[in-house]
């Protein structure tokens, strides 16, 4: 089985619910791969109507009265995206074969080491037969970027009709998976937010995830992971069912957008090193388990392991960092997320929020506790959502009306589930807190009150940007926009064209105006150091032995990571102009970490 080599060495990861909802329609014709979130079927239905009208295609509304409406909506929209991308791609090839200036612009967007770039440059010099030769070459060598989809595995709420619970296959993530499988796409589902064994087992229901007689996979599985151990456990779990993971997408635990899944102090460099050293182990282990499972199922068994990609994302901001990750760690692609929020041709962001992003400085981007999932969440100060939420708190009307209920996962007060950002939940929690007011200090009371009311309605806030950008009517309680860029956003300060951003990635232009942007490894280390300090200072109850053990392990892992970087940077031919400064910064953080004391148990 031969896999087409991607035209580009970067991809655009999923961002929020709306920010990459139509990115393939915008960028796939250039060979750029991107990821659509398929969690919000209401947004998906609205986008289906919007793009059907824009491209003059038939549209049939799928209402909530339809039996399997969530899956049906997702299938319908993905089919539409697939159709539009294919049509735009064919038109684009025609344009390239007929216009030398269009071809020159496209060549400028391709990686410098690309064989296709070299081939096209050679053909540009042809005289008489230019058009025919270019046409044939494009037909053989060009293809659109992947239209991948993302399912956040934890968003798998039970669903009900009145008081009757529907079967598990109608849970949110299960229905989303079915929607993807039934679509015409031949691409990957990117699973994020950890393992969901019940959902993973559901994959066995679909033949598209198993290799055919030619060892081809119609639909592929990509796992977003934060370390090697997690990759091995999840990959083997799926392999025991005869399922192959085609890509492990390594993401920095903290130096990323959206929800932040911090590791136990393991840094990105050492994690990538482990994947590099143990990739064969990962492949062989999964292959052996998959072969055994497929044999038991009496299905086609591939003789050799299927293709497996290792990709990385989180905090990359320069061509040198991009090239280093590709060259030193042998990764197949590097994810560029947050910087693309400033590229109107690539992402769906309303004008006000895009201007806010462009003006954001380091202090404006922070790790918040606004997510109802209880997982730290990267966000931006000054959003419209933040202002509306604070206004409701001041008026003693804290909480959201909770119209979509994708995060209604708490069973504390309601067997059907309730979201911690909802008014219903926050009212109950605040009532309970008031009963404790007399026994708490004023400081602890405010801290606890804030921890209840700071939760925000992500379902609406992360979708509104697309509605605003496309003038689609927003119904219900005003929630404004929530945006979830990574800390890297602080160093990108203006709107740029797609062509310019791609040239920046490949080192043929620069969109950065700041001169003091820290190296991605230095930035991540600082974030982990701050994270450790915050974790300890946030403790309000008595410290346990387990916490002390965890913090000491965290500190030791950071020190081992610094040691790894010190050794690495003394050997590599990259970062020559900034190497001394980078090593000096590692040294400063190392001294700070050594001096930082982990609390000890107080003996009574």
PyMOL commands that set and color helices and strands:
alter all, ss='L'
color gray80, all
select helices_A, chain A and resi 23-30+41-54+69-98+100-109+115-124+130-141+168-170+172-181+197-205+207-209+228-239+268-296+319-329+338-342+351-358+362-364+384-394+423-439+442-453+458-461+464-469+487-491+498-505+520-537+545-569+579-595
alter helices_A, ss='H'
color red, helices_A
select strands_A, chain A and resi 10-12+33-37+147-152+160-161+164-165+188-192+220-225+245-251+309-313+333-335+365-368+377-380
alter strands_A, ss='S'
color yellow, strands_A
deselect
rebuild
show_as cartoon
